[in-house]
Amino acid sequence: MNNKAVFLDRDGVINIDRSYVYKVEEFDFMDGIFEFCRHAKKLGYKLVVVTNQSGIGRGYYSEDDFSKLTNWMKQRFLENGCELDAIYFCPHHPETAVAPYLTNCDCRKPAPGMLLKAIQDFALSPSESVMIGDNETDMQAAKAAGIGRKVLLDAEHLTTDKPKSSADESWPNLTVGLESF
């Protein structure tokens, strides 16, 4: 039974973070993402995306826009030999959103709701799972969900022996991470 996952933030991990990306032409994959994900799959990990998408709640784009981009992204992963097992997203924001998205929910990272839902849906072992994110909120959500390994992608801090924040490790990019995964 496959009971472990690599949780991936989207913007800044899967794609270059350009703030509120919802169009294919704005979406550029991060270097090494497909190689890393193929490797994780070979090691028996599920691939689960957990992404805050407050652009929906703020009215910058719709859930349909997000769904179209997500389907396109999933197809690129399939074409590159590393199918995504699930994608969870939070459209809410506690302060700057429109109804019905204006809420302080339990799914918006740093809250662990998306991770906990995936753990339940797939009967995952949190302690055997990994979170890869580019923000402290990703690390906080992973810690609250009991995720065993928390990795901060941080191109500005190239050392992996001195983790920033509550991360267990800091990688400058996924290619370096692949070497230690």
MARBA-3410 file (N, C-alpha, C, O; in Angstrom, 1 decimal):
181
0.8,-1.2,0.0,0.0,0.0,0.0,0.9,1.2,0.0,1.8,1.4,0.8 ~ 0.5,2.2,-0.9,1.3,3.4,-0.9,0.7,4.4,0.1,-0.4,4.9,-0.2 ~ 1.3,4.6,1.2,0.7,5.4,2.2,1.6,6.7,2.6,1.5,7.2,3.7 ~ 2.3,7.1,1.6,3.1,8.4,1.8,2.9,9.3,0.6,2.7,8.8,-0.5 ~ 3.1,10.6,0.9,3.0,11.5,-0.2,4.0,12.6,-0.2,4.6,12.9,0.9
4.3,13.2,-1.3,5.0,14.4,-1.4,3.9,15.5,-1.6,3.3,15.5,-2.7 ~ 3.8,16.4,-0.7,2.9,17.5,-0.8,3.6,18.6,-1.5,4.7,19.0,-1.1 ~ 3.1,19.2,-2.6,3.7,20.2,-3.3,2.9,21.5,-3.3,1.7,21.4,-3.7 ~ 3.5,22.6,-2.9,2.8,23.9,-3.1,2.8,24.1,-4.6,3.7,23.5,-5.3 ~ 2.0,24.9,-5.2,2.0,25.2,-6.6,2.9,26.3,-7.0,4.0,26.1,-7.5
2.5,27.5,-6.7,3.3,28.7,-7.1,4.6,28.8,-6.4,4.6,29.0,-5.1 ~ 5.7,28.8,-7.1,7.0,28.8,-6.4,7.6,27.4,-6.3,8.8,27.3,-5.9 ~ 6.9,26.4,-6.5,7.4,25.0,-6.4,7.2,24.3,-7.8,8.1,23.8,-8.4 ~ 5.9,24.3,-8.2,5.6,23.6,-9.5,5.9,24.6,-10.6,6.5,24.3,-11.7 ~ 5.5,25.9,-10.4,5.6,26.9,-11.5,6.3,28.1,-10.8,6.3,28.3,-9.6
6.9,29.0,-11.7,7.4,30.2,-11.3,6.3,31.1,-10.7,5.3,31.2,-11.4 ~ 6.5,31.6,-9.5,5.5,32.4,-8.9,5.4,33.8,-9.4,6.4,34.6,-9.2 ~ 4.4,34.1,-10.2,4.2,35.4,-10.8,3.0,36.1,-10.2,2.5,37.1,-10.8 ~ 2.5,35.7,-9.1,1.3,36.2,-8.4,0.1,36.1,-9.2,-0.1,36.6,-10.3 ~ -0.8,35.3,-8.7,-2.2,35.1,-9.2,-2.1,34.5,-10.6,-2.8,35.1,-11.5
-1.4,33.5,-10.9,-1.3,32.9,-12.2,-2.5,32.0,-12.4,-2.9,31.2,-11.6 ~ -3.2,32.3,-13.5,-4.4,31.5,-13.9,-4.5,31.3,-15.4,-5.5,30.7,-15.8 ~ -3.5,31.7,-16.2,-3.6,31.5,-17.6,-2.4,30.7,-18.0,-1.3,30.8,-17.5 ~ -2.6,29.8,-19.0,-1.5,28.9,-19.5,-0.3,29.7,-19.9,0.8,29.3,-19.6 ~ -0.5,30.8,-20.6,0.6,31.6,-21.1,1.4,32.3,-20.0,2.5,32.8,-20.3
0.9,32.3,-18.8,1.6,32.9,-17.7,2.3,31.8,-16.8,3.1,32.1,-15.9 ~ 2.1,30.6,-17.2,2.5,29.4,-16.3,3.8,28.8,-16.9,3.8,28.2,-18.0 ~ 4.9,28.9,-16.2,6.2,28.3,-16.6,6.6,27.4,-15.4,6.7,27.8,-14.3 ~ 6.9,26.1,-15.8,7.3,25.1,-14.8,8.7,25.5,-14.3,9.5,26.0,-15.0 ~ 8.8,25.2,-13.0,10.1,25.3,-12.3,11.1,24.3,-12.9,10.7,23.1,-13.2
12.4,24.6,-13.0,13.4,23.7,-13.5,13.4,22.5,-12.5,13.4,22.6,-11.3 ~ 13.4,21.3,-13.1,13.6,20.1,-12.3,12.3,19.5,-11.7,12.3,18.4,-11.1 ~ 11.1,20.1,-11.9,9.9,19.6,-11.3,9.5,18.2,-11.8,9.2,17.4,-11.0 ~ 9.6,18.0,-13.1,9.2,16.7,-13.6,10.2,15.6,-13.2,9.8,14.5,-12.8 ~ 11.5,15.9,-13.2,12.5,14.9,-12.8,12.3,14.6,-11.3,12.4,13.4,-10.9
12.1,15.6,-10.5,11.9,15.3,-9.1,10.6,14.5,-8.9,10.7,13.5,-8.1 ~ 9.6,14.8,-9.5,8.3,14.1,-9.3,8.4,12.6,-9.8,7.8,11.7,-9.2 ~ 9.1,12.4,-10.9,9.3,11.0,-11.4,10.1,10.2,-10.4,9.7,9.1,-10.1 ~ 11.1,10.9,-9.8,11.9,10.2,-8.8,11.0,9.9,-7.5,11.1,8.8,-7.0 ~ 10.2,10.8,-7.1,9.4,10.6,-5.9,8.4,9.4,-6.2,8.1,8.6,-5.3
7.8,9.4,-7.4,6.9,8.3,-7.8,7.6,6.9,-7.7,7.1,6.0,-7.2 ~ 8.9,6.9,-8.2,9.6,5.7,-8.2,9.9,5.2,-6.8,10.0,4.0,-6.5 ~ 10.0,6.2,-5.8,10.2,5.8,-4.4,8.9,5.5,-3.7,8.9,5.2,-2.5 ~ 7.8,5.5,-4.4,6.5,5.1,-3.9,5.6,6.2,-3.3,4.7,5.9,-2.6 ~ 6.0,7.5,-3.5,5.2,8.6,-3.0,4.1,8.9,-3.9,4.2,8.9,-5.2
2.9,9.3,-3.4,1.9,9.9,-4.1,2.3,11.4,-4.3,3.0,12.0,-3.5 ~ 1.8,12.1,-5.3,2.0,13.5,-5.6,0.7,14.2,-5.3,-0.2,14.0,-6.0 ~ 0.7,15.1,-4.3,-0.4,15.8,-3.9,-0.1,17.3,-3.9,0.8,17.8,-3.2 ~ -0.9,18.1,-4.7,-0.7,19.5,-4.7,-1.6,20.2,-3.7,-2.8,19.8,-3.6 ~ -1.1,21.1,-2.9,-1.9,21.8,-1.9,-1.6,23.3,-2.1,-0.4,23.7,-1.9
-2.6,24.1,-2.6,-2.3,25.4,-3.0,-3.3,26.4,-2.6,-4.5,26.2,-2.8 ~ -2.9,27.5,-1.9,-3.7,28.6,-1.7,-4.0,29.3,-3.0,-3.1,29.6,-3.7 ~ -5.3,29.6,-3.2,-5.6,30.3,-4.5,-6.6,31.5,-4.1,-7.7,31.5,-4.6 ~ -6.1,32.4,-3.3,-7.0,33.5,-2.9,-7.3,34.5,-4.1,-8.2,35.3,-3.9 ~ -6.6,34.3,-5.2,-7.0,35.1,-6.4,-8.5,34.8,-6.8,-9.2,35.7,-7.3
-9.0,33.6,-6.5,-10.4,33.3,-6.7,-11.2,34.1,-5.8,-12.2,34.8,-6.2 ~ -10.9,34.1,-4.5,-11.7,34.8,-3.5,-11.7,36.3,-3.7,-12.6,37.0,-3.4 ~ -10.6,36.8,-4.2,-10.4,38.2,-4.5,-11.1,38.7,-5.8,-11.2,39.9,-6.1 ~ -11.5,37.7,-6.6,-12.2,38.0,-7.8,-11.3,38.3,-9.0,-11.7,38.8,-10.0 ~ -10.0,37.9,-8.9,-9.1,38.1,-10.0,-9.3,37.1,-11.1,-9.0,37.3,-12.2
-9.8,35.9,-10.7,-10.1,34.8,-11.7,-11.1,33.9,-11.0,-11.3,33.9,-9.8 ~ -11.7,33.1,-11.8,-12.8,32.2,-11.3,-12.3,30.8,-11.0,-11.2,30.4,-11.4 ~ -13.2,30.0,-10.3,-12.8,28.6,-10.1,-12.7,27.9,-11.4,-11.9,27.0,-11.5 ~ -13.5,28.3,-12.4,-13.5,27.7,-13.7,-12.1,28.0,-14.4,-11.5,27.1,-15.0 ~ -11.6,29.2,-14.2,-10.3,29.6,-14.8,-9.2,28.7,-14.1,-8.3,28.1,-14.8
-9.3,28.5,-12.8,-8.4,27.7,-12.1,-8.4,26.2,-12.5,-7.4,25.6,-12.7 ~ -9.7,25.7,-12.7,-9.9,24.4,-13.2,-9.3,24.1,-14.5,-8.6,23.1,-14.8 ~ -9.4,25.1,-15.4,-8.9,24.9,-16.8,-7.4,24.9,-16.7,-6.7,24.0,-17.4 ~ -6.8,25.8,-16.0,-5.3,25.7,-15.9,-4.8,24.5,-15.2,-3.8,23.9,-15.6 ~ -5.5,24.0,-14.2,-5.2,22.8,-13.4,-5.2,21.6,-14.4,-4.3,20.8,-14.3
-6.3,21.5,-15.2,-6.4,20.4,-16.1,-5.2,20.4,-17.1,-4.7,19.3,-17.4 ~ -4.9,21.6,-17.6,-3.7,21.7,-18.5,-2.4,21.3,-17.8,-1.6,20.5,-18.4 ~ -2.2,21.7,-16.5,-1.0,21.4,-15.8,-1.0,19.8,-15.5,0.1,19.2,-15.7 ~ -2.1,19.2,-15.2,-2.2,17.8,-14.9,-1.7,17.0,-16.2,-1.1,16.0,-16.1 ~ -2.2,17.5,-17.3,-1.8,16.9,-18.6,-0.3,17.0,-18.9,0.3,16.0,-19.4
0.3,18.1,-18.5,1.8,18.2,-18.7,2.5,17.2,-17.8,3.5,16.6,-18.2 ~ 2.0,17.0,-16.6,2.6,16.0,-15.7,2.5,14.6,-16.3,3.4,13.9,-16.3 ~ 1.3,14.3,-16.8,1.1,13.0,-17.4,2.1,12.8,-18.6,2.7,11.7,-18.7 ~ 2.2,13.8,-19.4,3.1,13.7,-20.6,4.5,13.5,-20.2,5.3,13.0,-20.9 ~ 4.9,14.0,-19.0,6.2,13.9,-18.4,6.4,12.7,-17.5,7.4,12.6,-16.8
5.4,11.8,-17.5,5.6,10.5,-16.8,5.5,10.6,-15.3,6.1,9.8,-14.6 ~ 4.7,11.6,-14.8,4.6,11.7,-13.3,3.2,12.2,-13.0,3.0,13.4,-12.7 ~ 2.2,11.3,-13.0,0.8,11.7,-12.8,0.6,12.3,-11.4,1.1,11.7,-10.4 ~ -0.1,13.4,-11.3,-0.5,14.0,-10.0,-1.6,13.1,-9.4,-2.6,12.8,-10.2 ~ -1.6,12.8,-8.2,-2.6,12.0,-7.5,-3.8,12.8,-7.1,-4.9,12.3,-7.1
-3.6,14.0,-6.7,-4.7,14.9,-6.2,-4.2,16.3,-6.2,-3.0,16.7,-6.0 ~ -5.2,17.2,-6.3,-4.9,18.7,-6.2,-6.0,19.2,-5.2,-7.2,19.1,-5.5 ~ -5.5,19.9,-4.2,-6.4,20.5,-3.2,-6.1,22.0,-3.3,-4.9,22.4,-3.3 ~ -7.2,22.8,-3.3,-6.9,24.3,-3.3,-7.9,25.0,-2.3,-9.0,24.5,-2.0 ~ -7.4,26.1,-1.9,-8.2,27.0,-1.0,-8.4,28.3,-1.7,-7.5,29.0,-1.9
-9.7,28.6,-2.0,-10.0,29.9,-2.6,-10.3,31.1,-1.7,-10.6,32.2,-2.1 ~ -10.2,30.8,-0.4,-10.6,31.8,0.7,-9.5,32.8,1.0,-8.3,32.5,0.8 ~ -9.9,33.8,1.6,-9.0,34.8,2.3,-9.8,35.4,3.5,-11.0,35.7,3.3 ~ -9.1,35.5,4.6,-9.9,36.0,5.8,-10.1,37.5,5.8,-11.0,38.0,6.6 ~ -9.5,38.3,4.9,-9.6,39.8,5.0,-10.0,40.4,3.6,-10.8,41.3,3.6
-9.4,40.0,2.6,-9.6,40.7,1.3,-10.2,39.7,0.2,-9.5,39.4,-0.8 ~ -11.4,39.3,0.5,-12.1,38.5,-0.5,-13.5,38.9,-0.5,-14.0,39.7,0.3 ~ -14.2,38.4,-1.5,-15.7,38.7,-1.7,-16.4,37.4,-1.2,-15.9,36.3,-1.2 ~ -17.7,37.6,-0.8,-18.5,36.5,-0.5,-18.7,35.6,-1.6,-18.8,36.0,-2.8 ~ -18.7,34.3,-1.4,-18.7,33.5,-0.2,-17.2,33.2,0.3,-17.1,32.4,1.2
-16.3,33.8,-0.4,-14.9,33.4,-0.1,-14.2,34.1,1.1,-13.1,33.8,1.5 ~ -14.9,35.1,1.6,-14.4,35.9,2.7,-14.6,35.1,4.0,-15.7,35.2,4.6 ~ -13.6,34.3,4.4,-13.8,33.5,5.6,-12.4,33.1,6.1,-11.4,33.0,5.4 ~ -12.3,32.9,7.4,-11.1,32.4,8.0,-11.3,30.9,8.2,-11.7,30.4,9.2 ~ -10.9,30.2,7.1,-11.2,28.8,7.0,-10.1,27.9,7.6,-9.1,28.4,8.1
-10.3,26.6,7.6,-9.2,25.7,8.1,-8.4,25.1,6.9,-7.6,24.2,7.2 ~ -8.7,25.6,5.7,-7.9,25.0,4.6,-6.8,25.9,4.1,-5.8,25.5,3.5 ~ -6.9,27.2,4.4,-5.9,28.1,3.9,-4.6,28.0,4.7,-4.6,28.2,5.9 ~ -3.5,27.6,4.0,-2.2,27.5,4.7,-1.9,28.9,5.3,-2.0,29.9,4.6 ~ -1.5,29.0,6.6,-0.8,28.0,7.4,-1.7,26.9,8.1,-1.2,26.1,8.8
-3.0,27.0,8.0,-3.9,26.0,8.5,-3.7,24.7,7.8,-3.3,24.7,6.6 ~ -3.8,23.5,8.4,-3.5,22.3,7.8,-4.6,21.6,7.0,-4.4,20.4,6.6 ~ -5.7,22.2,6.9,-6.9,21.5,6.3,-6.7,20.8,5.0,-7.2,19.6,4.9 ~ -6.0,21.3,4.1,-5.8,20.6,2.8,-5.0,19.4,3.0,-5.3,18.3,2.4 ~ -4.0,19.5,3.8,-3.1,18.3,4.0,-3.9,17.2,4.8,-3.8,16.0,4.5
-4.6,17.6,5.8,-5.4,16.7,6.6,-6.5,16.0,5.8,-6.7,14.8,5.9 ~ -7.1,16.7,4.8,-8.1,16.1,3.9,-7.4,15.0,3.0,-7.9,13.9,2.9 ~ -6.2,15.3,2.5,-5.5,14.4,1.7,-5.1,13.2,2.5,-5.2,12.0,2.0 ~ -4.6,13.4,3.7,-4.2,12.3,4.6,-5.4,11.4,4.8,-5.2,10.1,4.8 ~ -6.6,11.9,5.0,-7.8,11.2,5.2,-8.2,10.5,3.9,-8.5,9.3,3.9
-8.2,11.2,2.8,-8.7,10.7,1.5,-7.8,9.5,1.1,-8.4,8.5,0.5 ~ -6.5,9.5,1.3,-5.6,8.5,0.8,-5.0,7.6,1.9,-4.2,6.8,1.6 ~ -5.5,7.8,3.1,-5.0,7.0,4.3,-3.5,7.1,4.3,-2.8,6.1,4.4 ~ -3.0,8.3,4.3,-1.6,8.6,4.3,-1.0,8.5,5.7,-1.7,8.8,6.6 ~ 0.3,8.2,5.7,1.0,8.3,7.0,1.7,9.7,7.0,2.7,9.9,6.2
1.3,10.6,7.8,1.9,11.9,7.8,3.4,11.9,8.1,4.2,12.6,7.5 ~ 3.8,11.0,9.0,5.2,11.0,9.4,6.1,10.5,8.3,7.3,10.7,8.3 ~ 5.6,9.7,7.3,6.3,9.2,6.2,6.3,10.2,5.0,6.9,10.0,3.9 ~ 5.5,11.3,5.1,5.3,12.2,4.0,6.2,13.4,4.1,6.8,13.6,5.1 ~ 6.2,14.1,3.0,7.1,15.3,2.8,6.3,16.5,2.3,5.4,16.3,1.4
6.6,17.6,2.8,6.0,18.9,2.2,7.1,19.7,1.6,8.1,19.9,2.2 ~ 6.9,20.1,0.3,7.8,21.0,-0.3,7.1,22.3,-0.6,6.1,22.3,-1.4 ~ 7.6,23.4,-0.1,6.9,24.7,-0.2,8.0,25.8,-0.3,9.2,25.5,-0.1 ~ 7.5,27.0,-0.7,8.4,28.1,-0.8,8.1,29.2,0.2,8.7,30.3,0.1 ~ 7.2,28.9,1.1,6.8,29.9,2.2,6.7,29.3,3.5,6.5,28.1,3.7
6.9,30.1,4.5,6.8,29.7,5.9,5.4,29.1,6.2,5.3,28.2,7.0 ~ 4.3,29.6,5.5,3.0,29.1,5.7,2.9,27.7,5.3,2.1,26.9,5.9 ~ 3.7,27.3,4.3,3.7,25.8,3.9,4.3,25.0,5.0,3.8,23.9,5.3 ~ 5.3,25.5,5.6,6.0,24.7,6.6,5.1,24.6,7.9,5.1,23.6,8.5 ~ 4.4,25.7,8.2,3.5,25.7,9.3,2.4,24.8,9.2,2.0,24.0,10.1
1.8,24.7,8.0,0.7,23.8,7.7,1.2,22.3,7.8,0.5,21.5,8.4 ~ 2.4,22.1,7.3,3.0,20.7,7.3,3.2,20.3,8.8,2.9,19.2,9.2 ~ 3.7,21.2,9.5,4.0,20.9,11.0,2.7,20.6,11.7,2.6,19.7,12.5 ~ 1.7,21.4,11.4,0.4,21.2,12.1,-0.3,19.9,11.7,-1.0,19.3,12.5 ~ 0.0,19.4,10.5,-0.5,18.2,10.0,0.3,17.0,10.4,0.0,15.8,10.1
1.5,17.2,11.0,2.4,16.1,11.4,3.2,15.5,10.3,3.7,14.4,10.4 ~ 3.5,16.3,9.3,4.3,15.9,8.2,5.7,15.7,8.6,6.3,16.5,9.3 ~ 6.3,14.5,8.3,7.6,14.1,8.8,8.8,14.9,8.3,9.8,15.0,9.0 ~ 8.7,15.4,7.0,9.8,16.1,6.4,9.3,17.4,5.8,8.5,17.3,4.9 ~ 9.9,18.5,6.2,9.4,19.8,5.6,10.6,20.5,4.9,11.6,20.7,5.5
10.4,20.7,3.6,11.5,21.3,2.8,11.1,22.6,2.3,10.0,22.7,1.6 ~ 11.9,23.6,2.5,11.6,25.0,2.0,12.5,25.2,0.8,13.7,25.1,0.9 ~ 11.9,25.5,-0.3,12.6,25.8,-1.5,13.0,27.3,-1.3,12.1,28.2,-1.2 ~ 14.3,27.6,-1.3,14.7,28.9,-1.0,16.0,29.2,-1.8,17.1,29.0,-1.3 ~ 15.9,29.8,-3.0,17.0,30.1,-3.8,18.0,31.1,-3.2,19.1,31.2,-3.6
17.5,31.9,-2.3,18.3,33.0,-1.7,19.2,32.5,-0.6,20.3,33.1,-0.3 ~ 18.9,31.3,0.0,19.7,30.8,1.1,20.1,29.4,0.6,19.4,28.4,0.8 ~ 21.3,29.3,0.1,21.8,28.1,-0.6,22.3,27.0,0.4,22.6,25.9,-0.1 ~ 22.3,27.3,1.6,22.8,26.2,2.5,21.7,25.3,3.0,20.6,25.8,3.2 ~ 22.0,24.0,3.0,21.0,23.0,3.4,21.2,22.6,4.9,20.4,21.9,5.4
22.3,23.1,5.5,22.6,22.6,6.8,22.1,23.6,7.9,22.2,23.4,9.1 ~ 21.5,24.7,7.4,20.9,25.7,8.4,19.5,26.0,7.9,19.3,27.0,7.3 ~ 18.5,25.2,8.3,17.2,25.4,7.8,16.6,26.7,8.3,16.8,27.2,9.4 ~ 15.9,27.4,7.4,15.2,28.6,7.7,13.8,28.3,8.2,13.2,27.3,7.7 ~ 13.4,29.0,9.2,12.1,28.8,9.8,11.8,27.5,10.4,12.8,26.9,11.0
10.6,26.9,10.2,10.3,25.6,10.8,10.6,24.5,9.8,10.2,23.4,10.1 ~ 11.2,24.8,8.7,11.6,23.7,7.7,12.7,22.8,8.3,13.5,23.3,9.1 ~ 12.7,21.6,7.9,13.7,20.6,8.3,14.9,20.8,7.4,16.1,20.6,7.8 ~ 14.7,21.2,6.2,15.7,21.4,5.2,15.4,22.6,4.3,14.2,23.0,4.2 ~ 16.4,23.2,3.7,16.2,24.2,2.7,17.0,23.9,1.5,18.2,23.7,1.5
16.3,23.8,0.3,17.0,23.5,-0.9,16.9,24.8,-1.8,15.9,25.5,-1.8 ~ 18.0,25.0,-2.5,18.0,26.2,-3.5,17.1,25.9,-4.7,16.6,26.9,-5.3 ~ 16.9,24.6,-5.0,16.0,24.3,-6.2,15.8,22.8,-6.1,16.3,22.1,-5.3 ~ 14.9,22.3,-7.0,14.5,20.9,-7.0,15.6,20.0,-7.5,15.7,18.8,-7.1 ~ 16.5,20.5,-8.3,17.6,19.7,-8.8,18.5,19.3,-7.7,18.9,18.2,-7.6
18.8,20.3,-6.8,19.7,20.0,-5.7,18.9,19.0,-4.7,19.5,18.1,-4.2 ~ 17.6,19.3,-4.6,16.8,18.4,-3.7,16.7,17.0,-4.2,16.7,16.1,-3.4 ~ 16.7,16.8,-5.5,16.7,15.5,-6.1,17.9,14.7,-5.6,17.8,13.4,-5.4 ~ 19.0,15.3,-5.5,20.3,14.6,-5.1,20.2,14.1,-3.6,20.9,13.2,-3.3 ~ 19.4,14.8,-2.8,19.3,14.4,-1.4,18.0,13.7,-1.0,17.7,13.5,0.2
17.2,13.4,-2.0,15.8,12.9,-1.7,15.9,11.4,-1.8,14.8,10.7,-1.6
END
